[in-house]
C-alpha cells in the first residue's frame, strides 16, 4: 500500500498522507511522474488509501477486507481506470466515465478515476475531461498521470493539484522514458531534431525551404515524427528550466543564441504550438503539412 513508497517518494507520500489526516482532499490530482517506473502502482496505492474506511496506509494494519483486491483487479464499482485506446485516449471513454459516475456510489461515498497516460489526451478528449474538471461532481476524485505537465493543456493543469515525483536513484535518465513511443534509432532522431530546432530558431519561417533536407529525409515514420515533436517539447521545456534556474531533464546544453532569443512567454507559446501539433499527429493528420505548420507558427512567434 502507500507506505511502500515512503522512502522512494518522501514528499509526495507526505502530501498524500496529509490529504486524509487534514481532510483536505482535492477534486483532482495531476501527478507529474518524470519517468518513474512505478507510477501506476503509486496511483493505485493512493486510491486505496483514499477509499480505506480506516485510513490504513500499511498492509500490516489491514483488516483483510476485499476492497483493495477489487481495486487491483479493477472490479471495484466506485473505481475506474482510463488507459489509451490505441494511440490516444478517446472522447467516448470519458463520456462513458461521466455517465457511470453520475450516480452516487454504493460501496463508498467516494468515486475515483485514474487516467494513466494523460499526455495522450487529444484536443477533443482534453476538452471533454476539462468540462468534468470544471464542474466536479461531489466526492468524485480524479488522478491524472503525465510524465511532464507541459504535455497537457494549461487549463487542465490549473484545475488540478500538481504533485511531482522523484525518479528512483537507480533509474536512468534516458530520453526514451519520457517519450510516448519507442523507436530504435532514437539518438539519430534526437540529433536531427535538435539540428532542426536550432535552424528554425535561426532562420525562422525560411526554414520551410529546408524542411525536406533537415526533417523529412531523416525522420520519416509516423512514430519517428511523434518522437521528434515530443523531443522538441522537452527541448523547449529544458530551455524554460534554464531560464527559471531549475534542473534540466534531458538537455543540459542548449544553443546560447537560442536561449538568448527566447523569453519565458515565447517559450510557453512554442510549447503550446508543439502540443497542438502532437495532438494532430494522433488523429492521423498529414505529417508533411503539420511540419510546415509547425515551422510557420514557431517561426512566426514574436518577442513580447
C-alpha positions as CSV (number, residue, x, y, z in Angstrom):
1,X,0.0,0.0,0.0
2,X,1.0,3.6,0.3
3,X,3.7,3.1,2.9
4,X,5.7,1.1,0.3
5,X,6.6,4.5,-1.3
6,X,7.7,6.3,1.9
7,X,11.4,6.1,1.0
8,X,11.3,6.5,-2.8
9,X,8.8,9.3,-2.8
10,X,9.0,11.1,0.5
11,X,7.5,14.4,-0.4
12,X,4.5,13.0,-2.4
13,X,3.9,10.4,0.3
14,X,3.6,13.1,2.9
15,X,1.2,15.1,0.7
16,X,-1.0,12.0,0.2
17,X,-1.0,11.2,4.0
18,X,-1.8,14.8,5.0
19,X,-4.7,14.8,2.4
20,X,-6.6,12.4,4.6
21,X,-5.3,13.4,8.0
22,X,-6.2,17.1,7.4
23,X,-9.4,16.2,5.5
24,X,-8.3,18.4,2.6
25,X,-8.8,16.2,-0.4
26,X,-8.7,17.9,-3.8
27,X,-11.2,17.0,-6.5
28,X,-8.3,16.5,-9.0
29,X,-4.6,15.5,-8.7
30,X,-2.1,15.7,-11.5
31,X,0.9,13.5,-10.8
32,X,4.0,14.5,-12.8
33,X,5.8,11.2,-13.0
34,X,9.1,12.2,-14.5
35,X,9.5,8.7,-16.0
36,X,9.1,7.0,-12.6
37,X,8.6,3.3,-13.3
38,X,6.1,2.5,-10.5
39,X,3.8,5.5,-11.2
40,X,0.7,3.4,-11.7
41,X,1.3,1.3,-8.6
42,X,1.6,4.6,-6.6
43,X,-1.6,6.0,-8.1
44,X,-3.4,2.8,-7.1
45,X,-2.0,2.9,-3.6
46,X,-3.2,6.5,-3.2
47,X,-6.6,5.5,-4.4
48,X,-6.7,2.6,-1.9
49,X,-5.7,5.0,0.9
50,X,-8.5,7.4,-0.1
51,X,-11.1,4.6,-0.2
52,X,-10.0,2.9,3.1
53,X,-12.6,3.4,5.8
54,X,-9.9,3.0,8.4
55,X,-7.3,5.3,6.8
56,X,-4.8,2.5,6.7
57,X,-1.7,3.1,4.6
58,X,0.1,-0.1,5.6
59,X,-0.8,-3.7,4.6
60,X,0.1,-5.0,8.1
61,X,-2.7,-2.9,9.6
62,X,-5.3,-4.1,7.1
63,X,-8.3,-5.9,8.4
64,X,-8.3,-8.1,5.3
65,X,-11.4,-6.7,3.5
66,X,-11.7,-7.4,-0.2
67,X,-11.7,-3.7,-1.3
68,X,-8.0,-3.4,-2.2
69,X,-8.1,-6.7,-4.1
70,X,-11.0,-5.4,-6.1
71,X,-9.2,-2.2,-6.9
72,X,-6.1,-4.1,-8.1
73,X,-8.4,-6.2,-10.3
74,X,-10.2,-3.0,-11.4
75,X,-13.6,-4.5,-10.5
76,X,-14.4,-2.1,-7.6
77,X,-17.6,-0.3,-8.7
78,X,-16.5,3.1,-7.5
79,X,-13.1,3.0,-9.2
80,X,-12.3,3.4,-12.9
81,X,-9.1,3.4,-14.8
82,X,-8.8,5.1,-18.2
83,X,-6.0,4.0,-20.5
84,X,-5.2,5.0,-24.1
85,X,-7.3,3.1,-26.6
86,X,-4.6,2.8,-29.3
87,X,-2.5,5.9,-29.7
88,X,-4.7,8.2,-27.7
89,X,-7.5,8.5,-25.1
90,X,-10.8,8.8,-26.8
91,X,-13.7,11.2,-26.1
92,X,-16.1,8.2,-25.8
93,X,-14.1,6.7,-23.0
94,X,-14.5,9.9,-20.9
95,X,-18.2,10.3,-21.8
96,X,-18.7,6.7,-20.6
97,X,-16.9,7.6,-17.3
98,X,-19.0,10.7,-16.8
99,X,-22.2,8.7,-17.3
100,X,-21.0,6.0,-14.9
101,X,-20.1,8.5,-12.2
102,X,-23.4,10.5,-12.4
103,X,-25.0,8.4,-9.7
104,X,-23.9,8.2,-6.1
105,X,-21.6,5.4,-5.0
106,X,-22.9,2.2,-3.5
107,X,-19.8,0.8,-1.8
108,X,-18.1,4.1,-0.9
109,X,-19.0,7.7,-0.5
110,X,-16.1,8.5,-2.9
111,X,-15.6,7.7,-6.5
112,X,-12.1,7.8,-8.0
113,X,-10.9,7.6,-11.6
114,X,-7.3,7.4,-12.8
115,X,-6.1,8.5,-16.2
116,X,-2.8,6.6,-16.6
117,X,-1.3,8.5,-19.5
118,X,-2.9,11.9,-19.6
119,X,-0.4,13.1,-22.2
120,X,-2.4,11.0,-24.7
121,X,-5.5,13.2,-24.3
122,X,-6.0,14.7,-27.8
123,X,-7.7,18.0,-28.4
124,X,-11.2,16.5,-28.3
125,X,-10.8,14.3,-25.2
126,X,-8.9,17.1,-23.4
127,X,-11.9,19.4,-23.8
128,X,-14.1,16.6,-22.6
129,X,-12.2,15.9,-19.4
130,X,-11.8,19.7,-18.8
131,X,-15.5,20.1,-18.6
132,X,-15.6,17.2,-16.0
133,X,-12.8,19.0,-14.0
134,X,-14.5,22.4,-14.2
135,X,-17.8,21.1,-12.8
136,X,-16.7,18.2,-10.5
137,X,-19.4,16.0,-9.0
138,X,-19.5,15.7,-5.3
139,X,-17.0,13.2,-3.9
140,X,-15.5,12.4,-7.3
141,X,-11.7,12.5,-7.4
142,X,-9.5,12.5,-10.4
143,X,-5.9,11.2,-10.5
144,X,-4.1,12.1,-13.8
145,X,-0.7,10.8,-14.6
146,X,1.7,12.5,-17.0
147,X,5.5,12.4,-17.4
148,X,5.5,16.2,-17.6
149,X,2.8,18.7,-17.1
150,X,3.7,20.7,-20.2
151,X,2.2,17.8,-22.3
152,X,-1.2,18.9,-21.1
153,X,-3.4,22.0,-21.6
154,X,-2.7,24.7,-19.1
155,X,-6.4,24.8,-18.3
156,X,-6.3,21.2,-17.2
157,X,-3.1,21.7,-15.1
158,X,-4.7,24.8,-13.4
159,X,-7.6,22.7,-12.2
160,X,-5.5,20.1,-10.5
161,X,-3.3,19.9,-7.5
162,X,0.1,19.1,-9.1
163,X,2.4,16.6,-7.4
164,X,5.8,16.0,-8.8
165,X,7.5,12.6,-8.4
166,X,11.2,12.0,-7.9
167,X,12.8,9.4,-10.1
168,X,14.4,6.3,-8.5
169,X,18.1,6.8,-8.0
170,X,18.8,3.6,-9.8
171,X,16.7,4.6,-12.8
172,X,18.4,6.0,-15.8
173,X,17.6,9.5,-17.1
174,X,17.2,8.1,-20.6
175,X,15.2,10.1,-23.1
176,X,13.1,7.1,-24.0
177,X,11.5,7.0,-20.6
178,X,9.9,10.4,-21.3
179,X,8.5,9.6,-24.8
180,X,5.2,8.0,-25.5
181,X,6.6,5.9,-28.4
182,X,9.5,3.5,-28.6
183,X,11.9,3.8,-31.6
184,X,15.2,2.0,-32.4
185,X,17.2,4.9,-33.8
186,X,16.4,7.4,-31.0
187,X,19.9,9.0,-30.8
188,X,19.7,9.8,-34.6
189,X,16.2,11.2,-34.2
190,X,17.3,13.3,-31.2
191,X,20.4,14.7,-33.1
192,X,18.4,15.6,-36.2
193,X,15.6,17.1,-34.2
194,X,17.9,19.4,-32.3
195,X,19.6,20.4,-35.5
196,X,16.2,21.2,-37.0
197,X,15.1,23.3,-34.0
198,X,18.3,25.3,-33.9
199,X,17.9,26.0,-37.6
200,X,14.3,27.0,-37.1
201,X,15.4,29.4,-34.3
202,X,18.0,31.0,-36.6
203,X,16.1,31.1,-39.9
204,X,12.5,31.4,-38.6
205,X,10.0,30.9,-41.4
206,X,12.7,30.5,-44.0
207,X,13.3,27.0,-42.6
208,X,10.4,25.8,-44.7
209,X,12.6,25.6,-47.8
210,X,15.0,23.3,-45.8
211,X,12.3,21.1,-44.3
212,X,12.9,18.2,-46.7
213,X,16.6,18.2,-46.1
214,X,16.5,18.8,-42.3
215,X,13.4,16.9,-41.3
216,X,11.6,14.7,-43.9
217,X,14.7,12.9,-45.2
218,X,15.8,12.0,-41.7
219,X,12.5,11.5,-39.9
220,X,10.1,9.5,-42.0
221,X,7.9,7.2,-40.0
222,X,4.9,8.5,-38.0
223,X,6.3,7.2,-34.7
224,X,9.6,9.0,-35.5
225,X,7.7,12.2,-36.2
226,X,5.8,11.9,-33.0
227,X,9.0,11.2,-31.1
228,X,10.7,14.3,-32.8
229,X,7.8,16.6,-31.7
230,X,8.0,15.3,-28.2
231,X,11.8,15.9,-28.2
232,X,11.1,19.4,-29.3
233,X,8.7,19.9,-26.4
234,X,11.4,18.6,-24.0
235,X,14.0,20.8,-25.6
236,X,11.9,23.9,-25.1
237,X,10.9,22.7,-21.6
238,X,14.6,22.4,-20.7
239,X,15.1,25.9,-22.2
240,X,12.4,27.1,-19.8
241,X,14.1,25.2,-16.9
242,X,17.3,27.1,-17.7
243,X,15.5,30.4,-17.7
244,X,14.0,29.6,-14.3
245,X,17.3,28.3,-12.9
246,X,15.8,24.8,-12.5
247,X,17.4,21.5,-13.2
248,X,17.1,20.3,-16.8
249,X,15.6,16.9,-17.7
250,X,17.5,16.0,-20.8
251,X,19.3,18.9,-22.5
252,X,21.9,20.3,-20.2
253,X,23.5,22.3,-23.0
254,X,21.2,24.4,-25.4
255,X,22.5,26.8,-28.1
256,X,23.3,30.1,-26.3
257,X,21.7,32.2,-29.1
258,X,18.5,30.1,-28.9
259,X,18.3,30.8,-25.2
260,X,19.0,34.4,-25.7
261,X,16.4,34.9,-28.3
262,X,13.5,33.4,-26.2
263,X,11.9,34.7,-23.1
264,X,9.6,32.7,-20.8
265,X,6.4,33.9,-22.5
266,X,7.7,32.9,-26.0
267,X,8.9,29.5,-24.9
268,X,5.5,28.8,-23.4
269,X,3.8,29.8,-26.7
270,X,6.1,27.5,-28.6
271,X,5.4,24.6,-26.3
272,X,1.6,25.1,-26.8
273,X,2.1,25.1,-30.6
274,X,4.0,21.8,-30.3
275,X,1.4,20.3,-28.1
276,X,-1.2,21.1,-30.7
277,X,0.9,19.6,-33.5
278,X,1.3,16.4,-31.3
279,X,-2.4,16.1,-30.8
280,X,-3.0,16.4,-34.6
281,X,-0.4,13.7,-35.2
282,X,-2.5,11.4,-33.0
283,X,-5.5,11.8,-35.3
284,X,-3.6,10.9,-38.4
285,X,-3.3,14.4,-39.9
286,X,-0.9,14.8,-42.9
287,X,2.6,14.8,-41.4
288,X,4.3,17.0,-44.1
289,X,1.6,19.7,-43.7
290,X,1.9,19.5,-39.9
291,X,5.7,20.1,-40.0
292,X,5.1,23.1,-42.4
293,X,2.5,24.4,-39.9
294,X,5.0,23.9,-37.1
295,X,7.7,25.9,-39.0
296,X,5.3,28.7,-39.9
297,X,3.8,29.0,-36.4
298,X,7.0,28.7,-34.3
299,X,9.0,30.8,-36.8
300,X,6.4,33.5,-36.5
301,X,6.3,33.8,-32.8
302,X,7.3,37.4,-32.0
303,X,9.2,38.7,-28.9
304,X,6.7,40.2,-26.5
